[in-house]
Amino acid sequence: MKKTLLLKVDPNTPQAEAIQVAAEIIKKGGLVAFPTETVYGLGADALNPKAVKALFKAKKRPPDNPPIVHVGELQDVYGLVKEVPKKAEQLMKKFWPGPLTLIFKRSKIVPDETVSGLDTIAIRMPKHNVALALIKESGCPIAAPSANLAGRPSPTTAQHVLEDLDGRIDAVLDAGPTKIGVESTVLDLTADPPQILRPGGTPYEIIKEVLGEVELHPVAIADRKIHVNKARSPGMKHRHYAPKAKMVVVEGDLEDVIRKVAELADYYKQRKAKVGVLATDETATIYRADVVKSLGSRNRLEEIAQNLFRLLREFDLEGVDVIIAEGLPTEGLGLAVMNRLRKASGYRIVKVG
């Protein structure tokens, strides 16, 4: 088992020495976890097939689940893709750096391993000084899915990374908790009209304002399992974000949701299960369960998104058998949160009202 190096860095002005150590690891084909504004990513040189294979192995990631390639400058995109459409330039200028991933037709320099054999590539520029410094110092685009074991809740702190990957990767750059807490939005520009494959940190409504016509892929809004042949984006095909406990999501009007969550908590308690409830500030005091956690206020979706994965991991540490989660409205960041909750539950969803 390798020793995973923990390198503490300042999120705003990362120490050059730590970045150089991490970049040397990337250049030599190693694996480094690093913070972005969304979640922690696990980075490898995107142009080194051997390094990308090691990345999949460390995460136990299915080989047909392509990672996102992170760049440090807008011009870095041009070498990785066949063409940059006008719409892409418009979006890159407005939203980069930021939580928006764009899908292009890939160029020949991109190894098959990096794109899981697809003819497309997913690219973004992260809005985090540590991530940008690492990419620049490494001198290569960095392939980086979330820095967790496949299927687990994504990591929003270095501690979460170590829970899953300590001894499996070379280093972690620790710059404290991430700001957004859910992954980037993935927009497929090879589709006409452009299609959101995964809702995330850049809401659908804002992209629509810029482009006019944008579609939501059925998987992005699914409340049941949908079969996908080829995943053009992470988060489309396999079970993701899941805690160890069984999870049920209750969706509907808030009063009906509260009633049903309480009823389910009682049902599982009578069956001697240790019950967790994932509530909100407005409702947390209502429930009688072994563990009740609040995502934050329903009026502050940014706070809810930021707390989501951390709380799912905390339920694991508390050893609950079942988590009953309140559904949320699907406007703005709510769509990304609900996408993660539905997937985390394996689509165990109860509709009420």
TORROVO-685650 format. One record per residue: residue number from 1; residue in one letter; x, y, z of N, C-alpha, C in turn. Coordinates in steps of 0.1 Angstrom, whole numbers. Each point is the difference from the previous one (the first is absolute). Example, Ala and Ser with C-alpha at 12.3 -4.5 7.8 and 13.67 -1.06 7.14 Angstrom:
2
1,A,132,-57,78,-9,12,0,9,12,0 .
2,S,-4,11,-7,9,11,0,-8,11,8 .
***
This chain:
353
1,M,8,-12,0,-8,12,0,9,13,0 .
2,K,-3,9,-9,8,12,-1,-4,10,11 .
3,K,9,9,4,-2,10,10,-6,12,-8 .
4,T,-12,5,4,-6,11,-6,5,13,8 .
5,L,6,9,-8,6,12,5,-11,11,2 .
6,L,-1,6,12,-10,11,2,7,13,-1 .
7,L,-4,8,-9,7,13,-2,-10,11,3 .
8,K,1,8,11,-9,10,3,4,13,-8 .
9,V,-11,6,-6,3,12,-7,-11,11,3 .
10,D,4,12,-3,-9,11,2,-9,1,-12 .
11,P,-14,0,1,-9,-1,-11,2,12,-10 .
12,N,4,12,6,0,12,-9,14,2,-6 .
13,T,11,-2,8,13,2,-5,8,-13,4 .
14,P,-2,-11,-8,7,-12,4,15,1,0 .
15,Q,6,-7,9,15,0,2,6,-7,-12 .
16,A,9,7,-7,7,-5,-12,7,-13,2 .
17,E,5,-2,12,8,-13,2,-10,-12,0 .
18,A,-11,1,6,-10,-11,1,-5,-3,-14 .
19,I,-2,11,-8,-5,-2,-14,10,-6,-8 .
20,Q,13,3,2,11,-6,-8,1,-15,3 .
21,V,-1,-3,13,0,-15,4,-11,-7,-7 .
22,A,-12,5,0,-12,-6,-6,2,-1,-15 .
23,A,5,10,-6,1,1,-15,11,-10,-4 .
24,E,10,-2,7,11,-10,-3,-7,-14,0 .
25,I,-9,-3,9,-7,-13,1,-8,-2,-13 .
26,I,-7,11,-4,-9,-1,-12,9,-3,-12 .
27,K,11,8,-1,10,-2,-12,5,-14,-1 .
28,K,2,-6,12,6,-14,0,-11,-11,-2 .
29,G,-12,5,-2,-11,-10,-2,-7,-4,12 .
30,G,2,8,11,-7,-3,13,-14,6,1 .
31,L,-6,-2,12,-14,4,2,0,10,12 .
32,V,-6,12,-2,-1,10,10,-15,5,2 .
33,A,-5,-1,12,-13,6,2,1,14,3 .
34,F,-9,9,-5,1,14,2,-14,6,0 .
35,P,-1,12,7,-13,6,1,-4,8,-13 .
36,T,-12,0,-3,-6,9,-10,-11,8,8 .
37,E,-7,9,-7,-11,7,6,-12,-9,3 .
38,T,0,-12,-7,-12,-9,1,3,-11,10 .
39,V,8,-9,-3,4,-11,9,15,-2,-2 .
40,Y,6,-9,8,14,-4,-2,1,-9,-12 .
41,G,10,2,-9,2,-8,-11,13,-9,2 .
42,L,0,-11,-7,12,-9,0,7,2,-14 .
43,G,12,6,0,6,4,-12,11,-9,-5 .
44,A,0,-2,-13,11,-7,-8,2,8,-13 .
45,D,12,-1,-5,4,6,-13,-10,-6,-11 .
46,A,-8,8,-5,-11,-4,-10,6,-6,-13 .
47,L,13,3,-2,6,-4,-13,9,-13,2 .
48,N,0,-5,13,8,-12,3,-10,-12,3 .
49,P,-1,-9,-10,-10,-11,1,2,-8,12 .
50,K,13,-2,4,4,-9,11,-5,7,13 .
51,A,2,13,1,-5,7,12,-15,0,1 .
52,V,-7,1,-11,-15,0,0,-5,-14,4 .
53,K,7,-10,-4,-4,-14,4,2,-1,15 .
54,A,11,5,5,2,-1,15,-11,8,8 .
55,L,-4,11,-6,-11,8,6,-13,-9,1 .
56,F,-4,-6,-11,-12,-9,1,2,-11,10 .
57,K,12,-6,1,3,-11,9,-1,5,15 .
58,A,6,12,3,0,5,13,-15,3,5 .
59,K,-8,4,-9,-14,4,4,-9,-12,-1 .
60,K,5,-11,-6,-9,-12,-4,-11,5,-9 .
61,R,3,9,-9,-10,6,-9,-2,-9,-12 .
62,P,-13,-2,-4,-3,-7,-12,7,6,-12 .
63,P,6,-8,-9,8,6,-11,-9,7,-10 .
64,D,-13,-1,0,-8,7,-10,-6,13,6 .
65,N,6,5,10,-4,12,7,10,11,-2 .
66,P,0,8,-11,11,9,-3,1,12,10 .
67,P,13,3,4,2,11,9,-1,13,-7 .
68,I,0,11,7,0,14,-6,15,4,0 .
69,V,4,7,-11,13,5,-2,0,15,5 .
70,H,10,3,9,0,14,5,12,7,-7 .
71,V,-3,12,-4,10,9,-7,2,13,9 .
72,G,12,6,-3,3,12,8,-2,13,-8 .
73,E,-1,-1,-13,-1,12,-9,-10,-4,-11 .
74,L,-8,10,-5,-9,-2,-11,6,-6,-12 .
75,Q,12,5,-3,7,-5,-13,4,-15,1 .
76,D,0,-5,12,4,-15,2,-11,-9,-7 .
77,V,-12,5,-1,-11,-8,-5,3,-3,-15 .
78,Y,5,9,-7,1,-1,-15,8,-12,-5 .
79,G,11,-4,8,8,-12,-4,-7,-13,3 .
80,L,-10,0,9,-6,-12,5,-13,-4,-8 .
81,V,-5,10,-9,-12,-2,-6,1,2,-16 .
82,K,-10,-6,-7,0,2,-15,-3,14,-3 .
83,E,-10,6,6,-4,14,-3,-7,5,13 .
84,V,1,14,1,-7,7,11,-11,8,-6 .
85,P,-13,-5,1,-11,7,-6,-2,14,7 .
86,K,-6,9,-8,-3,14,5,-7,-1,14 .
87,K,-9,-9,2,-8,-1,12,10,-3,12 .
88,A,10,-8,-3,10,-4,10,8,12,4 .
89,E,4,8,-9,8,12,3,-8,10,8 .
90,Q,-13,1,-3,-9,9,8,-1,-5,14 .
91,L,-1,-13,2,-2,-6,14,13,1,7 .
92,M,11,-3,-7,13,0,7,4,14,5 .
93,K,-3,10,-8,2,14,4,-8,4,12 .
94,K,-13,-5,0,-9,5,11,2,-8,13 .
95,F,2,-14,-1,-1,-8,11,13,-6,5 .
96,W,11,2,-8,13,-6,5,9,11,6 .
97,P,8,-3,10,-1,-12,7,-13,-1,8 .
98,G,-5,-13,2,-12,-2,7,-6,-14,-2 .
99,P,-11,-3,7,-5,-14,0,-8,-4,-12 .
100,L,6,2,-12,-7,-4,-12,10,-8,-8 .
101,T,-4,-12,-4,8,-9,-8,-6,-1,-14 .
102,L,8,2,-10,-5,-1,-14,5,-12,-7 .
103,I,-9,-6,-8,4,-12,-8,2,4,-14 .
104,F,12,-4,-6,4,3,-13,3,-14,-7 .
105,K,2,1,-13,6,-11,-8,15,0,4 .
106,R,6,-11,4,14,0,4,10,1,-12 .
107,S,12,4,3,11,0,-11,8,-13,2 .
108,K,9,-3,-9,8,-12,-1,10,-1,12 .
109,I,4,11,6,10,-1,10,-6,-6,13 .
110,V,-13,0,1,-6,-5,13,0,-15,0 .
111,P,6,-7,10,0,-15,0,-14,-5,2 .
112,D,-3,-12,-5,-13,-7,2,-4,-1,15 .
113,E,11,-3,8,-3,-3,14,-6,12,7 .
114,T,4,12,-5,-5,13,7,-15,2,-3 .
115,V,-5,-5,-11,-14,3,-4,-8,-13,-1 .
116,S,5,-11,7,-6,-13,0,-4,-5,-14 .
117,G,9,3,-10,-2,-5,-14,-10,8,-8 .
118,L,-6,11,6,-10,8,-7,7,10,-10 .
119,D,-8,5,-10,6,10,-9,-2,14,5 .
120,T,-5,1,13,-2,13,6,9,2,13 .
121,I,2,12,4,8,3,12,-8,11,8 .
122,A,0,-2,13,-6,10,10,11,8,6 .
123,I,-2,13,-1,11,10,4,-6,11,9 .
124,R,7,4,10,-3,12,8,12,7,5 .
125,M,-2,12,4,11,8,7,-5,3,14 .
126,P,6,-6,11,-5,1,13,3,14,6 .
127,K,-9,5,9,1,13,6,6,-1,14 .
128,H,12,-5,0,7,-2,13,15,3,-2 .
129,N,6,8,8,14,4,-2,9,-12,1 .
130,V,-3,-10,9,9,-11,2,-1,-9,-13 .
131,A,-12,-2,-5,-2,-9,-12,8,7,-12 .
132,L,-2,13,-1,6,7,-12,15,0,1 .
133,A,5,2,13,15,-1,2,6,-13,-3 .
134,L,-8,-11,4,5,-14,-3,1,-3,-15 .
135,I,-11,4,-7,0,-2,-15,11,7,-7 .
136,K,2,13,4,10,8,-6,14,-6,3 .
137,E,3,-3,12,13,-6,4,2,-14,-6 .
138,S,-10,-7,-2,1,-14,-6,3,1,-15 .
139,G,-4,11,-6,2,2,-14,-8,-10,-9 .
140,C,-11,-5,5,-9,-9,-8,-14,2,4 .
141,P,-9,-4,-9,-14,-1,5,-1,-11,10 .
142,I,-9,1,10,-1,-10,11,-14,-6,-1 .
143,A,0,-13,-2,-13,-8,1,-3,-2,15 .
144,A,-12,4,4,-3,-1,14,-15,-2,3 .
145,P,-4,-13,2,-13,-2,6,1,3,15 .
146,S,-11,-1,7,0,2,14,9,-9,8 .
147,A,6,5,10,11,-8,7,-6,-9,11 .
148,N,-8,-9,-4,-7,-10,9,0,-14,-6 .
149,L,-3,-10,7,-2,-13,-6,-13,1,-8 .
150,A,0,-7,-11,-12,1,-9,-13,-4,7 .
151,G,-10,8,-2,-13,-2,6,-2,7,13 .
152,R,11,4,7,-2,6,13,-3,15,-1 .
153,P,-5,7,11,-3,14,-1,13,8,-3 .
154,S,-1,10,-9,12,7,-4,6,7,12 .
155,P,14,2,-1,7,6,12,0,16,-1 .
156,T,-4,6,11,1,15,0,11,5,10 .
157,T,7,-10,6,12,4,8,11,-10,-2 .
158,A,12,3,4,11,-9,-2,-2,-13,9 .
159,Q,-6,2,11,-3,-11,9,-9,-11,-7 .
160,H,-10,5,-7,-8,-9,-8,8,-8,-10 .
161,V,9,7,-7,9,-7,-9,8,-11,6 .
162,L,5,3,12,9,-10,7,-9,-12,5 .
163,E,-12,3,4,-9,-11,4,-1,-11,-11 .
164,D,0,5,-12,-2,-10,-11,13,-4,-7 .
165,L,10,9,-1,11,-3,-8,14,0,6 .
166,D,0,2,14,13,-1,7,7,-13,-4 .
167,G,13,2,-4,8,-12,-4,-2,-5,-14 .
168,R,-10,6,-7,-3,-3,-14,5,10,-10 .
169,I,3,12,5,5,11,-9,12,6,6 .
170,D,7,9,-8,13,5,5,-1,12,9 .
171,A,-9,9,-2,-1,12,8,-13,6,0 .
172,V,-3,9,10,-12,8,1,4,14,3 .
173,L,-4,10,-8,1,14,3,-12,4,8 .
174,D,2,3,13,-11,4,9,-1,15,1 .
175,A,-11,5,-5,-2,15,1,-13,3,7 .
176,G,-5,-10,8,-12,2,8,-12,-4,-9 .
177,P,-12,3,5,-13,-5,-6,-2,8,-14 .
178,T,-7,-7,-9,-3,6,-13,-12,9,2 .
179,K,-2,9,-9,-10,11,1,-14,-5,-5 .
180,I,0,-6,-11,-13,-3,-7,-6,-13,5 .
181,G,8,-11,1,-4,-12,6,-7,-10,-9 .
182,V,-5,4,-12,-5,-10,-10,9,2,-12 .
183,E,1,-10,-9,9,1,-11,-5,10,-11 .
184,S,8,2,-10,-3,9,-11,-12,-5,-8 .
185,T,-6,9,-6,-11,-3,-10,8,-5,-13 .
186,V,-5,-10,-6,6,-5,-12,-9,2,-12 .
187,L,5,8,-10,-8,4,-11,6,-6,-13 .
188,D,-8,-7,-7,5,-7,-13,-2,9,-12 .
189,L,10,6,-5,0,9,-11,0,-8,-14 .
190,T,1,-13,1,0,-8,-13,-14,-3,-3 .
191,A,-10,2,9,-14,-2,-3,-6,13,-5 .
192,D,-11,-1,-7,-7,12,-5,-15,-2,3 .
193,P,-6,8,8,7,11,8,9,-6,11 .
194,P,9,9,6,9,-5,11,-9,-6,11 .
195,Q,6,-10,6,-7,-8,10,7,-1,13 .
196,I,-7,2,11,6,-1,14,-1,-15,3 .
197,L,12,-6,2,1,-15,3,0,-2,16 .
198,R,5,10,7,0,0,14,-2,14,6 .
199,P,-11,2,8,-1,13,6,10,2,10 .
200,G,5,13,3,10,2,9,1,15,5 .
201,G,12,4,2,2,13,6,-4,12,-9 .
202,T,-1,-1,-13,-6,10,-8,-14,-3,-4 .
203,P,-10,6,6,-14,-4,-3,-4,1,-14 .
204,Y,-9,-9,-4,-6,-1,-13,-6,13,-5 .
205,E,-7,7,9,-6,13,-3,10,10,-5 .
206,I,12,1,6,10,10,-4,6,-4,-13 .
207,I,2,-12,-3,5,-5,-13,-10,4,-11 .
208,K,-13,-3,3,-11,3,-9,0,15,-4 .
209,E,2,8,10,0,15,-3,11,3,-10 .
210,V,11,-7,0,11,3,-10,-2,-6,-13 .
211,L,-4,-13,0,-1,-7,-13,-14,0,-6 .
212,G,-10,3,8,-14,-1,-6,-5,-14,2 .
213,E,3,-8,-10,-5,-14,0,10,-9,7 .
214,V,-4,-7,11,8,-10,6,-10,-11,5 .
215,E,4,-13,-2,-8,-11,4,6,-6,13 .
216,L,-9,-6,8,5,-8,11,-1,-15,-4 .
217,H,11,-7,1,0,-14,-4,-9,-7,10 .
218,P,-8,-11,-4,-9,-7,9,7,-4,13 .
219,V,13,-4,-1,7,-5,12,2,12,10 .
220,A,1,12,-4,3,12,8,-12,2,10 .
221,I,-12,-3,-5,-12,3,8,-8,-13,4 .
222,A,7,-12,-2,-7,-13,2,-3,-2,15 .
223,D,-12,-5,2,-4,-5,14,-1,-15,0 .
224,R,5,-7,-10,1,-14,0,12,-4,-9 .
225,K,5,-12,1,12,-4,-7,-2,0,-15 .
226,I,8,6,-8,-1,0,-14,12,-7,-6 .
227,H,-2,-9,-10,11,-7,-6,8,9,-9 .
228,V,13,1,2,9,8,-9,10,-9,-6 .
229,N,1,0,-13,10,-9,-7,14,5,2 .
230,K,2,13,-5,14,6,2,-2,13,8 .
231,A,8,0,10,0,13,9,9,10,-6 .
232,R,-5,11,-4,9,11,-6,5,9,12 .
233,S,-6,-3,12,4,9,11,0,-9,13 .
234,P,8,4,10,-1,-7,13,-14,3,5 .
235,G,-5,-9,9,-13,2,6,-12,-5,-8 .
236,M,3,-6,-12,-11,-4,-8,-4,-14,1 .
237,K,9,-9,3,-2,-14,-2,0,-9,12 .
238,H,10,3,9,1,-9,12,-6,6,12 .
239,R,-1,-8,11,-5,6,12,10,9,6 .
240,H,-4,12,4,10,10,5,-5,5,14 .
241,Y,10,6,7,-3,9,11,-6,-8,12 .
242,A,0,-13,0,-8,-8,10,7,-2,13 .
243,P,-8,3,11,5,-4,13,-1,-15,2 .
244,K,6,-5,11,-1,-15,3,-14,-4,3 .
245,A,-8,9,7,-13,-4,4,-10,0,-12 .
246,K,-11,-7,2,-11,0,-9,-6,15,0 .
247,M,-4,5,-11,-5,14,0,-13,1,-7 .
248,V,-9,8,5,-13,2,-6,-2,15,-1 .
249,V,-4,5,-12,-3,14,-2,-15,2,-1 .
250,V,-6,10,8,-14,2,-1,-2,14,-7 .
251,E,-8,-1,-11,-3,12,-8,-14,4,0 .
252,G,-3,13,0,-13,5,-1,-1,14,7 .
253,D,-13,4,3,-1,13,8,5,-2,14 .
254,L,5,11,5,8,-2,13,-8,-6,11 .
255,E,-13,4,2,-8,-6,11,-2,-15,-2 .
256,D,-2,-4,-12,-1,-14,-3,13,-8,2 .
257,V,11,7,-4,13,-6,2,3,-2,15 .
258,I,-2,10,8,2,-1,15,-7,-12,6 .
259,R,-13,-1,-4,-9,-10,5,6,-14,-3 .
260,K,4,-1,-13,5,-13,-5,13,-4,6 .
261,V,9,10,1,13,-3,6,-1,-5,14 .
262,A,-9,7,8,-2,-4,14,-6,-14,1 .
263,E,-9,-3,-10,-7,-13,0,11,-11,-3 .
264,L,9,2,-10,10,-9,-4,10,-2,12 .
265,A,3,11,6,10,-1,12,-6,-9,10 .
266,D,-13,1,3,-6,-9,10,0,-14,-5 .
267,Y,-3,-2,-12,-1,-13,-6,13,-8,1 .
268,Y,11,7,-3,13,-6,1,5,-2,14 .
269,K,-4,9,9,4,-1,14,-7,-12,7 .
270,Q,-12,-3,-4,-8,-11,5,7,-13,-5 .
271,R,7,0,-11,8,-11,-5,14,0,5 .
272,K,2,7,11,13,0,7,12,6,-8 .
273,A,-3,8,-11,10,6,-8,5,13,7 .
274,K,13,3,-2,5,13,5,-4,10,-11 .
275,V,-8,10,3,-6,8,-11,7,14,0 .
276,G,4,5,-12,5,13,-2,-10,8,-9 .
277,V,-2,13,4,-9,8,-9,8,12,-5 .
278,L,0,2,-13,7,12,-6,-11,10,-2 .
279,A,0,10,9,-10,10,0,5,14,-5 .
280,T,-8,10,3,5,14,-2,-3,8,12 .
281,D,6,12,1,-1,9,12,-15,1,4 .
282,E,-9,1,-10,-14,3,3,-7,-12,6 .
283,T,6,-12,-1,-8,-12,4,8,-9,10 .
284,A,13,2,2,8,-9,7,-5,-4,14 .
285,T,-7,10,7,-4,-2,14,-13,-9,1 .
286,I,-6,-2,-12,-13,-8,0,2,-15,2 .
287,Y,12,-5,-5,1,-15,-2,5,-6,13 .
288,R,-5,-13,2,5,-8,11,8,-12,-7 .
289,A,13,2,0,8,-11,-7,13,-1,8 .
290,D,8,-10,-2,13,-1,7,10,11,-3 .
291,V,0,4,-13,9,11,-4,-8,9,-10 .
292,V,-1,12,4,-6,10,-10,11,10,-3 .
293,K,1,2,-13,10,10,-5,-7,10,-9 .
294,S,4,13,1,-6,10,-9,10,4,-11 .
295,L,-5,0,-12,8,5,-12,2,15,0 .
296,G,-9,7,8,0,15,0,-14,5,-4 .
297,S,-1,12,-2,-13,6,-2,-5,-2,-15 .
298,R,-12,-3,-1,-6,-2,-14,1,12,-8 .
299,N,2,12,6,1,12,-8,15,2,-4 .
300,R,9,-8,4,14,2,-4,5,-13,-6 .
301,L,-3,-2,-13,4,-12,-7,15,-2,-1 .
302,E,7,12,0,15,-1,0,5,-7,12 .
303,E,-5,3,12,4,-6,13,-4,-15,-1 .
304,I,-11,-3,-5,-5,-14,-1,10,-9,-9 .
305,A,3,6,-11,9,-7,-9,14,-2,7 .
306,Q,5,10,7,13,0,6,0,-11,11 .
307,N,-11,-3,7,0,-9,11,-4,-15,-4 .
308,L,-5,-2,-12,-6,-12,-3,9,-12,2 .
309,F,11,-1,-7,9,-11,0,6,-2,14 .
310,R,4,11,7,5,-1,13,-10,-8,10 .
311,L,-12,4,-1,-10,-6,9,-3,-15,-4 .
312,L,1,-3,-13,-2,-14,-3,11,-9,6 .
313,R,12,6,0,12,-7,6,-2,-1,15 .
314,E,-5,11,6,-2,0,15,-10,-11,4 .
315,F,-10,-2,-8,-10,-11,3,7,-13,1 .
316,D,10,-2,-10,8,-12,0,8,-2,14 .
317,L,6,11,4,8,0,12,-9,-3,12 .
318,E,-13,4,0,-9,-2,11,-6,-14,-1 .
319,G,2,-8,-11,-4,-14,-1,-15,-2,-1 .
320,V,-7,10,-7,-14,-2,-2,-3,-11,-10 .
321,D,-11,-7,1,-4,-10,-9,-8,5,-12 .
322,V,-7,11,2,-8,6,-10,0,15,1 .
323,I,0,7,-11,-1,14,0,-13,4,-8 .
324,I,-8,8,6,-12,5,-7,2,15,-2 .
325,A,0,4,-13,3,13,-4,-12,8,-5 .
326,E,-1,12,4,-10,9,-6,4,4,-14 .
327,G,-10,0,-9,2,5,-14,0,15,1 .
328,L,6,7,-11,1,14,0,-5,5,-14 .
329,P,-4,13,-1,-4,5,-13,12,-1,-10 .
330,T,-4,-2,-13,11,-3,-10,4,13,-8 .
331,E,-3,12,5,5,12,-7,14,3,4 .
332,G,7,7,-9,14,4,3,9,-12,4 .
333,L,7,2,11,9,-10,5,-7,-12,6 .
334,G,-13,2,2,-9,-11,5,0,-12,-9 .
335,L,1,2,-13,0,-11,-10,12,-9,2 .
336,A,12,7,2,12,-8,3,0,-8,13 .
337,V,-6,6,10,-1,-6,13,-10,-12,-1 .
338,M,-11,1,-7,-9,-11,-1,5,-11,-9 .
339,N,8,4,-10,6,-10,-9,9,-9,9 .
340,R,8,6,9,9,-7,8,-7,-9,10 .
341,L,-11,6,6,-8,-8,10,-7,-12,-6 .
342,R,-5,2,-12,-7,-11,-7,9,-11,-3 .
343,K,12,4,-5,10,-10,-4,6,-7,13 .
344,A,2,8,11,5,-6,12,-9,-10,6 .
345,S,-13,2,-3,-10,-10,6,-2,-12,-9 .
346,G,7,0,-12,-3,-11,-10,-14,1,-5 .
347,Y,-5,12,0,-14,3,-5,-11,-6,9 .
348,R,3,-1,13,-10,-4,10,-8,12,3 .
349,I,-10,4,-7,-7,13,1,-14,-3,4 .
350,V,-5,7,10,-14,0,3,-7,13,-3 .
351,K,-10,0,-9,-7,12,-4,-12,2,9 .
352,V,-2,12,5,-12,2,8,-8,11,-5 .
353,G,-13,1,4,-9,11,-3,-7,-3,-14 .
***
